[in-house]
Amino acid sequence: MVNAEQEPSAIEMPILVSDRSKTEGEVFAEMQAQTGTQALSYPIIFVRGAFQDLYENAGTPEQQPVFRGMHTVGGNILTDLGGALDEILGHVKEFNFDAITDMIANYANRLFDTIAFDENGISKLALDCDLNRNRWELENPDNIYDFDYDWRLSPIDSAARLNTFIKAVLEAERTDKVYVTVRSGSGPVGLAYLKLYFDQNDLAGMFFTASLHKGSYLFGELVTKNISLNAEALTYTNLLDEWKVQSDTAAQVWNVFSILNKLGLLSPVLGVVSTILRWTIVDGIYEKTIIPTFLTLPAFWSYVPPDYYKKGIKACFGNQREKYAGLIKKLDSYYEISLHADEIIKNASKTARVGMISFFGAPQFPLGPNASETGDLLVSAALSSCGATVSQVGSTLKGKVFGLKPYQQKYADGHNHISPDNTVDASTGVLPETTWYIHGIQHFDAGDNTLLAQMKWFFNADEMPTVFTDTEKYPQFIWREKVIDNPEWNWYHYEDIEYVAPDPLTKEQQIIDGLACFMKSIMTALFWWIK
């Protein structure tokens, strides 16, 4: 079950360009046929990520798209924001922050109001995935299935729907087990399935790729209203490079940021900007659009790390808990599952093949203090791996004695689990022997059908494979250059990705940075006094 459109993908050996209307299962079947690879021992089900297309009258001749997915909407937001900067700056000059609040809220509501739920966690509109494309699935000669769903629902509801789908596949294929792969926002669905349905013994294995089963710091910062821009993460992303082409004003802002960064002043300036935003527009935007539009979606809260959850509920619904009681009850149910993610995954790995892939080498979206942890722009490798020890971008793991001694692997199990660049210690992850890490890949550059060859190898091997089974082809730490040269890997637009670390600060810049931090403290105190 998939959306009507997806990013084009390319598979070589021989070259095969998948049509935008094809499902992930069809793409895999074509690759399998053209490369002569062996059939899977059990059917494999791809569980789609979140923010896919949604339709009214799904499954009927009157089916119409209502939400076209974040790949489309996200690009529109970037373009529109660049074009709206002049108007925003005009309101700033007039200290008219209410106008900025209304402008942002109205824009967000136009884009997203159709997907909102009510205070009981029920969709305001009857939407679903593209059901018209799913009827071929249960007569599938290639043993490959795609599972789509209404990604806005609680992972508990989606897991129930997945369980029903699995039962149908088992009957259609006349087999007793399936493999399941989850990626990105479908990670919580996989986790909920393991908790609620694993004991039915229908699952032969599950593979998590860049998964949010432990959440993302970005969503944690959003629900706790911690609108604090992270200069280090901002410096390492290419977000500003993409934004600066949207308008002359955007280019000027980018130039100012670049100069401030070279002078070591970007962090304190962003600290002041963040403080001003929290004082002026943040509460209004939350009240008018973020809470009623996004934070009523049960799935949104499943992307919140457990450590943020209770604080987030208080920040968003503290004075309205009674009004949102129905929604909060649903959210609490999945929160109890997420608290035990490590235990649930370990349990499943005792009798099923459970593997993971995390991306690292990039920061996350530049919001909050944890955004500079190495990850993939959306999720830290520490979270997607369930516990790996990771460094900040541009830095390495630090040893004892104030980091003066070399870092030592935390759990000595006879294997090396430290990345060659000394930024990840995989020994502390929940599955250190079956978790792989790929360096330099953005979260959205891996589709649901990416890494098919590795997943197939993982599921089909005679004995349980580990990160040491094939160190030539699938070492624990894989670099982007190896990935893009491998015809069995399938990426969306890897050629556009480049992370360039900023030049190290000179002694003079370090002095300026120290003075800037001091000035930030003075200015923050001054703002509090004015307030």
C-alpha positions as CSV (number, residue, x, y, z in Angstrom):
1,M,0.0,0.0,0.0
2,V,1.8,3.1,-1.1
3,N,1.2,6.7,-2.3
4,A,0.6,7.6,-5.8
5,E,3.9,9.3,-6.2
6,Q,7.4,8.6,-4.9
7,E,10.9,9.9,-5.7
8,P,12.5,8.3,-8.8
9,S,15.1,5.7,-8.0
10,A,17.8,4.1,-10.0
11,I,19.0,0.5,-9.9
12,E,21.9,-0.7,-11.9
13,M,23.3,-4.1,-13.0
14,P,21.7,-3.6,-15.5
15,I,20.4,-0.1,-15.3
16,L,16.7,0.0,-14.3
17,V,15.0,3.3,-13.5
18,S,11.8,2.7,-11.5
19,D,8.7,4.5,-12.6
20,R,7.3,7.0,-10.1
21,S,4.0,5.1,-10.0
22,K,5.6,1.8,-9.0
23,T,5.4,0.4,-5.5
24,E,8.5,-0.5,-3.5
25,G,7.6,-4.2,-3.9
26,E,7.5,-3.8,-7.7
27,V,10.9,-2.1,-7.7
28,F,12.4,-4.9,-5.6
29,A,10.8,-7.6,-7.8
30,E,12.3,-5.9,-11.0
31,M,15.8,-5.8,-9.3
32,Q,15.4,-9.4,-8.3
33,A,14.5,-10.5,-11.8
34,Q,17.2,-8.5,-13.6
35,T,20.0,-9.3,-11.2
36,G,19.1,-13.0,-10.9
37,T,19.1,-12.9,-7.1
38,Q,17.5,-15.7,-5.1
39,A,13.9,-15.4,-4.0
40,L,13.2,-14.6,-0.3
41,S,12.6,-17.5,2.0
42,Y,9.5,-15.7,3.4
43,P,7.5,-12.8,2.0
44,I,8.9,-9.3,2.9
45,I,6.6,-6.4,3.8
46,F,7.8,-2.8,3.5
47,V,6.1,-0.5,6.0
48,R,6.1,2.9,4.5
49,G,7.5,5.9,6.4
50,A,5.3,8.8,7.6
51,F,4.1,12.0,5.9
52,Q,2.9,10.1,2.8
53,D,0.0,11.1,0.6
54,L,-3.5,11.1,2.1
55,Y,-6.9,10.9,0.2
56,E,-10.5,11.6,0.7
57,N,-12.9,8.8,-0.4
58,A,-10.0,6.4,-0.4
59,G,-10.6,3.2,-2.3
60,T,-13.6,4.6,-4.3
61,P,-13.8,6.0,-7.8
62,E,-14.1,9.4,-6.2
63,Q,-10.7,9.2,-4.4
64,Q,-9.0,12.6,-4.3
65,P,-5.6,13.6,-2.9
66,V,-5.9,16.0,0.1
67,F,-2.3,15.9,1.4
68,R,0.5,15.4,-1.1
69,G,3.3,14.3,1.3
70,M,6.2,16.1,2.9
71,H,8.5,15.8,-0.1
72,T,6.1,18.2,-2.0
73,V,5.1,20.3,1.0
74,G,8.6,20.7,2.4
75,G,9.9,22.1,-0.9
76,N,7.1,24.6,-1.0
77,I,7.7,25.8,2.6
78,L,11.4,26.4,1.8
79,T,10.5,28.4,-1.3
80,D,7.7,30.4,0.4
81,L,9.8,31.2,3.4
82,G,12.5,32.7,1.3
83,G,10.0,34.8,-0.6
84,A,8.2,36.0,2.6
85,L,11.4,37.2,4.3
86,D,10.9,40.8,3.2
87,E,7.4,40.9,4.7
88,I,8.6,39.3,7.9
89,L,11.5,41.7,8.3
90,G,9.1,44.6,7.6
91,H,7.0,43.5,10.6
92,V,10.1,43.1,12.7
93,K,11.1,46.7,12.0
94,E,7.7,47.8,13.2
95,F,7.8,45.5,16.2
96,N,4.6,44.1,14.9
97,F,5.1,40.5,16.2
98,D,1.3,39.8,16.2
99,A,1.3,40.2,12.5
100,I,4.2,37.7,12.1
101,T,2.4,35.2,14.3
102,D,-0.8,35.5,12.3
103,M,1.1,35.3,9.0
104,I,2.9,32.1,10.0
105,A,-0.2,30.5,11.6
106,N,-2.4,31.3,8.6
107,Y,0.2,29.9,6.2
108,A,0.7,26.7,8.2
109,N,-3.1,26.1,8.6
110,R,-3.6,26.4,4.8
111,L,-1.0,23.7,4.3
112,F,-1.9,21.3,7.1
113,D,-5.4,22.0,8.5
114,T,-6.8,19.1,6.4
115,I,-4.7,16.5,8.3
116,A,-5.5,17.7,11.8
117,F,-7.2,15.6,14.5
118,D,-9.6,16.8,17.1
119,E,-8.9,16.9,20.9
120,N,-9.9,13.3,21.2
121,G,-7.3,12.1,18.7
122,I,-9.8,11.5,15.9
123,S,-9.3,12.8,12.4
124,K,-11.5,15.7,11.4
125,L,-11.7,14.4,7.8
126,A,-12.1,10.8,6.7
127,L,-8.7,10.3,5.1
128,D,-6.6,7.2,4.3
129,C,-3.8,6.0,2.0
130,D,-4.3,5.2,-1.7
131,L,-6.4,2.1,-1.3
132,N,-7.0,1.8,-5.1
133,R,-3.3,0.8,-5.5
134,N,-3.4,-2.0,-2.9
135,R,-5.7,-4.6,-4.4
136,W,-3.0,-6.3,-6.5
137,E,-1.0,-7.0,-3.4
138,L,-2.7,-10.2,-2.3
139,E,-2.2,-11.8,-5.7
140,N,1.5,-11.0,-5.6
141,P,3.7,-13.5,-7.6
142,D,7.0,-11.9,-6.5
143,N,6.6,-12.4,-2.7
144,I,7.1,-8.7,-2.0
145,Y,4.4,-6.5,-0.3
146,D,4.0,-2.8,0.5
147,F,2.1,-1.8,3.5
148,D,0.8,1.7,3.7
149,Y,-1.5,3.2,6.3
150,D,-2.8,6.4,7.7
151,W,0.5,7.5,9.2
152,R,-1.3,10.1,11.5
153,L,-2.7,7.4,13.7
154,S,-1.2,6.1,17.0
155,P,1.4,3.4,16.2
156,I,-0.8,1.1,18.3
157,D,-3.7,1.5,15.8
158,S,-1.3,1.2,12.8
159,A,0.3,-2.0,14.3
160,A,-3.2,-3.5,14.5
161,R,-3.7,-2.8,10.9
162,L,-0.3,-4.2,10.1
163,N,-1.1,-7.4,12.0
164,T,-4.3,-7.8,9.9
165,F,-2.3,-7.3,6.7
166,I,0.3,-9.8,7.8
167,K,-2.4,-12.4,8.4
168,A,-3.8,-11.8,4.9
169,V,-0.3,-12.2,3.4
170,L,0.3,-15.4,5.3
171,E,-2.9,-16.8,3.9
172,A,-2.3,-15.7,0.4
173,E,1.3,-17.0,0.3
174,R,0.4,-20.2,2.3
175,T,3.3,-19.6,4.6
176,D,3.8,-19.3,8.3
177,K,6.0,-16.3,8.7
178,V,7.0,-12.9,7.1
179,Y,9.8,-10.4,7.2
180,V,9.0,-6.8,8.0
181,T,11.1,-3.7,7.3
182,V,10.4,-0.3,8.8
183,R,12.0,3.0,8.1
184,S,11.9,6.5,9.6
185,G,8.4,7.3,10.9
186,S,7.2,3.7,10.6
187,G,9.7,2.7,13.3
188,P,7.2,3.2,16.1
189,V,4.7,1.0,14.2
190,G,7.3,-1.8,14.1
191,L,8.0,-1.3,17.8
192,A,4.3,-1.4,18.7
193,Y,3.9,-4.6,16.6
194,L,6.8,-6.3,18.4
195,K,5.2,-5.4,21.7
196,L,1.6,-6.4,20.9
197,Y,1.8,-9.1,18.3
198,F,5.2,-10.7,18.3
199,D,4.0,-13.6,20.4
200,Q,1.7,-14.7,17.6
201,N,4.9,-16.1,16.0
202,D,4.1,-14.7,12.5
203,L,7.4,-12.7,12.3
204,A,10.7,-14.2,11.0
205,G,12.6,-10.9,11.2
206,M,12.4,-7.1,11.3
207,F,14.8,-4.5,10.0
208,F,14.9,-0.9,11.2
209,T,16.4,1.7,8.9
210,A,17.0,5.3,10.1
211,S,14.1,4.6,12.4
212,L,12.3,6.9,14.9
213,H,11.3,4.1,17.3
214,K,13.2,6.0,20.0
215,G,12.1,9.4,18.6
216,S,14.0,12.4,17.4
217,Y,15.3,15.3,19.4
218,L,13.7,17.7,16.9
219,F,10.2,16.5,18.0
220,G,11.2,16.6,21.6
221,E,12.3,20.2,21.4
222,L,9.1,21.1,19.5
223,V,6.7,19.6,22.1
224,T,8.6,21.2,25.0
225,K,8.6,24.5,23.2
226,N,12.3,24.8,23.3
227,I,12.8,27.0,20.3
228,S,16.6,27.4,20.7
229,L,18.6,27.6,17.5
230,N,21.8,25.5,17.5
231,A,24.6,27.3,15.8
232,E,26.9,24.3,15.5
233,A,24.2,22.2,13.8
234,L,23.2,25.0,11.6
235,T,26.8,25.5,10.4
236,Y,27.1,21.8,9.4
237,T,23.9,21.5,7.5
238,N,23.2,22.6,3.9
239,L,19.9,24.1,4.9
240,L,21.1,27.6,4.5
241,D,22.7,26.8,1.2
242,E,19.4,25.6,-0.1
243,W,17.5,28.6,1.4
244,K,19.8,31.4,0.1
245,V,18.7,30.9,-3.5
246,Q,15.0,31.6,-2.7
247,S,15.3,35.4,-2.6
248,D,17.8,38.3,-2.4
249,T,16.8,38.8,1.3
250,A,17.4,35.2,2.0
251,A,20.9,35.5,0.4
252,Q,21.6,38.5,2.5
253,V,20.6,36.7,5.7
254,W,22.8,33.8,4.7
255,N,25.8,36.1,4.2
256,V,25.3,37.7,7.6
257,F,25.2,34.2,9.2
258,S,28.4,33.2,7.4
259,I,30.2,36.3,8.6
260,L,29.0,35.8,12.2
261,N,30.1,32.2,12.0
262,K,33.6,33.1,10.8
263,L,33.9,35.7,13.7
264,G,32.7,33.1,16.2
265,L,29.6,35.2,17.0
266,L,26.9,33.0,15.4
267,S,26.1,31.1,18.6
268,P,25.5,34.1,20.9
269,V,23.5,35.9,18.2
270,L,21.3,32.9,17.6
271,G,20.9,32.7,21.4
272,V,19.5,36.2,21.5
273,V,17.3,35.6,18.4
274,S,15.9,32.4,20.1
275,T,15.1,34.4,23.3
276,I,13.3,37.1,21.3
277,L,11.3,34.5,19.4
278,R,10.2,32.8,22.6
279,W,9.2,36.2,24.1
280,T,7.3,37.4,21.0
281,I,5.7,34.8,18.7
282,V,6.3,31.3,19.9
283,D,3.3,31.0,22.3
284,G,1.0,32.5,19.7
285,I,2.1,30.2,16.9
286,Y,1.7,27.2,19.2
287,E,-1.8,28.3,20.2
288,K,-3.0,29.1,16.7
289,T,-1.5,26.3,14.6
290,I,1.1,23.9,16.1
291,I,-1.1,22.5,18.9
292,P,-4.4,22.2,17.0
293,T,-2.8,21.1,13.7
294,F,0.2,19.0,14.5
295,L,0.2,18.1,18.2
296,T,-3.3,16.5,17.9
297,L,-1.7,13.8,15.6
298,P,-1.0,10.8,17.8
299,A,1.8,9.7,15.5
300,F,3.6,13.0,16.0
301,W,4.0,12.2,19.7
302,S,5.4,8.8,18.9
303,Y,8.5,10.6,17.4
304,V,9.1,12.3,20.8
305,P,11.9,10.7,22.8
306,P,10.5,9.3,26.1
307,D,12.7,11.7,28.1
308,Y,10.8,14.6,26.6
309,Y,7.3,13.2,26.7
310,K,5.9,14.2,30.1
311,K,7.4,17.7,29.9
312,G,5.9,18.0,26.4
313,I,2.4,17.1,27.6
314,K,2.7,19.7,30.4
315,A,4.0,22.4,28.0
316,C,1.3,21.8,25.4
317,F,-1.8,20.7,27.3
318,G,-1.0,21.8,30.9
319,N,-3.9,24.1,31.3
320,Q,-6.2,22.1,29.0
321,R,-5.7,18.5,30.1
322,E,-9.4,17.9,30.5
323,K,-10.1,19.2,27.0
324,Y,-7.5,16.9,25.5
325,A,-8.1,13.9,27.8
326,G,-9.1,11.6,25.0
327,L,-6.0,12.4,23.0
328,I,-3.7,12.2,26.0
329,K,-5.0,8.7,26.8
330,K,-4.0,7.5,23.4
331,L,-0.6,9.1,23.7
332,D,0.1,7.6,27.1
333,S,-0.6,4.1,25.7
334,Y,2.2,4.3,23.2
335,Y,4.5,6.2,25.6
336,E,4.4,3.1,27.9
337,I,5.6,1.0,24.9
338,S,8.4,3.5,24.0
339,L,9.8,3.4,27.5
340,H,10.7,-0.2,27.0
341,A,11.9,-0.1,23.4
342,D,15.3,-1.6,24.2
343,E,13.8,-4.5,26.1
344,I,11.2,-5.1,23.4
345,I,13.8,-5.2,20.6
346,K,16.2,-7.4,22.6
347,N,13.3,-9.9,23.3
348,A,12.4,-10.1,19.6
349,S,16.0,-10.7,18.6
350,K,16.2,-13.9,20.7
351,T,13.9,-15.7,18.3
352,A,13.7,-13.5,15.1
353,R,16.3,-11.8,12.9
354,V,16.3,-8.2,14.0
355,G,18.8,-5.7,12.4
356,M,19.2,-1.9,12.2
357,I,20.9,0.7,10.1
358,S,21.6,4.2,11.4
359,F,23.0,7.1,9.5
360,F,25.7,9.4,10.9
361,G,28.1,12.1,9.9
362,A,25.6,15.0,9.8
363,P,23.9,17.0,12.5
364,Q,20.1,17.1,13.0
365,F,17.7,20.0,12.3
366,P,19.4,22.9,14.2
367,L,16.9,23.1,17.1
368,G,18.0,22.4,20.7
369,P,21.2,21.5,22.4
370,N,21.3,17.9,21.1
371,A,21.0,18.9,17.4
372,S,24.8,18.7,17.0
373,E,25.0,15.0,17.8
374,T,26.0,13.0,14.7
375,G,23.0,11.7,12.8
376,D,21.2,12.3,9.5
377,L,19.5,15.7,9.7
378,L,16.4,14.3,11.4
379,V,17.5,11.7,14.0
380,S,20.6,11.2,16.1
381,A,22.5,7.9,15.5
382,A,22.3,7.5,19.3
383,L,18.5,7.2,19.0
384,S,18.1,5.3,15.8
385,S,20.5,2.7,17.1
386,C,18.9,2.5,20.5
387,G,21.8,3.6,22.5
388,A,25.1,4.0,20.6
389,T,27.5,6.5,22.1
390,V,28.1,9.3,19.6
391,S,30.1,12.5,19.4
392,Q,29.1,16.0,18.3
393,V,29.6,16.8,14.6
394,G,33.1,18.1,14.0
395,S,34.4,16.4,17.1
396,T,35.3,12.9,18.2
397,L,34.6,10.7,21.2
398,K,36.5,11.9,24.3
399,G,38.3,9.6,26.7
400,K,38.8,10.1,30.5
401,V,40.7,12.9,32.2
402,F,38.9,15.7,30.5
403,G,39.2,14.0,27.1
404,L,43.0,13.9,27.2
405,K,43.1,10.1,27.1
406,P,42.1,8.2,24.0
407,Y,38.5,7.0,24.0
408,Q,38.1,3.3,25.0
409,Q,35.2,1.2,23.8
410,K,32.7,1.0,26.7
411,Y,31.8,-2.7,26.4
412,A,34.8,-4.9,25.6
413,D,33.2,-7.9,23.9
414,G,36.2,-9.0,21.9
415,H,35.1,-7.0,18.8
416,N,35.9,-3.5,17.7
417,H,32.7,-1.4,17.6
418,I,34.3,2.1,17.3
419,S,33.9,3.9,13.9
420,P,37.1,4.6,12.0
421,D,36.6,8.4,12.6
422,N,36.1,7.8,16.3
423,T,32.6,9.3,16.4
424,V,30.5,6.3,17.2
425,D,30.8,3.6,19.8
426,A,28.3,0.9,18.7
427,S,29.0,-1.3,21.7
428,T,26.4,0.5,23.8
429,G,23.6,0.1,21.2
430,V,20.8,-2.4,21.9
431,L,22.1,-4.7,19.1
432,P,25.8,-4.0,18.6
433,E,26.3,-7.2,16.5
434,T,23.5,-6.5,14.0
435,T,23.4,-2.7,13.7
436,W,25.2,-1.1,10.8
437,Y,26.1,2.6,10.4
438,I,26.3,4.6,7.1
439,H,28.3,7.9,7.1
440,G,27.2,11.0,5.2
441,I,23.6,10.1,4.1
442,Q,20.7,12.4,4.8
443,H,17.6,10.9,6.3
444,F,15.4,11.7,3.3
445,D,17.9,10.3,0.8
446,A,17.0,6.8,1.7
447,G,13.7,5.5,0.4
448,D,11.6,2.6,1.7
449,N,13.2,0.4,-0.9
450,T,16.8,1.5,-0.1
451,L,19.2,-1.1,1.2
452,L,17.1,-4.0,-0.3
453,A,20.2,-6.0,-1.1
454,Q,21.5,-5.8,2.4
455,M,18.1,-6.6,4.0
456,K,17.7,-9.6,1.7
457,W,21.2,-10.8,2.6
458,F,20.4,-10.4,6.3
459,F,17.1,-12.2,6.1
460,N,18.2,-15.0,3.8
461,A,21.6,-16.1,5.1
462,D,21.8,-19.7,6.4
463,E,23.1,-18.5,9.7
464,M,22.3,-15.3,11.6
465,P,24.5,-12.6,10.0
466,T,26.3,-10.0,12.0
467,V,28.4,-6.9,11.2
468,F,31.4,-9.3,11.0
469,T,30.0,-11.8,8.6
470,D,30.9,-10.0,5.4
471,T,33.2,-7.1,6.3
472,E,34.1,-6.5,2.7
473,K,30.6,-5.8,1.5
474,Y,28.7,-5.0,4.7
475,P,31.2,-3.8,7.4
476,Q,29.6,-2.2,10.5
477,F,30.7,1.3,9.4
478,I,30.1,2.1,5.7
479,W,31.1,5.3,4.1
480,R,29.0,7.2,1.6
481,E,31.6,6.8,-1.2
482,K,31.3,3.0,-0.9
483,V,27.5,3.2,-1.0
484,I,27.2,5.3,-4.1
485,D,29.5,3.1,-6.1
486,N,27.6,-0.1,-5.2
487,P,25.0,-0.9,-7.8
488,E,22.9,-2.8,-5.3
489,W,22.2,0.3,-3.2
490,N,19.4,2.6,-4.2
491,W,19.5,6.2,-3.2
492,Y,17.3,9.2,-4.2
493,H,19.7,12.1,-4.7
494,Y,23.0,11.3,-3.0
495,E,24.9,13.4,-5.5
496,D,23.6,16.6,-3.9
497,I,24.9,15.8,-0.5
498,E,28.2,17.3,0.8
499,Y,29.1,18.1,4.3
500,V,32.1,20.4,4.8
501,A,33.3,21.1,8.2
502,P,34.0,24.7,9.0
503,D,37.6,25.8,9.4
504,P,38.9,25.5,13.0
505,L,38.9,28.8,15.0
506,T,42.2,30.7,15.3
507,K,43.3,31.9,18.7
508,E,42.0,35.3,17.8
509,Q,38.6,33.9,16.9
510,Q,38.6,31.8,20.1
511,I,39.1,35.0,22.1
512,I,36.3,36.7,20.2
513,D,34.1,33.7,20.8
514,G,34.8,33.9,24.5
515,L,33.9,37.6,24.5
516,A,30.8,36.9,22.5
517,C,29.6,34.3,25.1
518,F,30.2,36.9,27.8
519,M,28.2,39.5,25.8
520,K,25.4,36.9,25.2
521,S,25.1,36.6,29.0
522,I,24.9,40.4,29.4
523,M,22.4,40.8,26.6
524,T,20.2,37.9,28.0
525,A,20.2,39.5,31.4
526,L,19.3,42.8,29.8
527,F,16.4,41.3,28.0
528,W,15.1,39.7,31.2
529,W,15.4,43.1,32.9
530,I,13.5,44.8,30.1
531,K,10.8,42.1,30.2
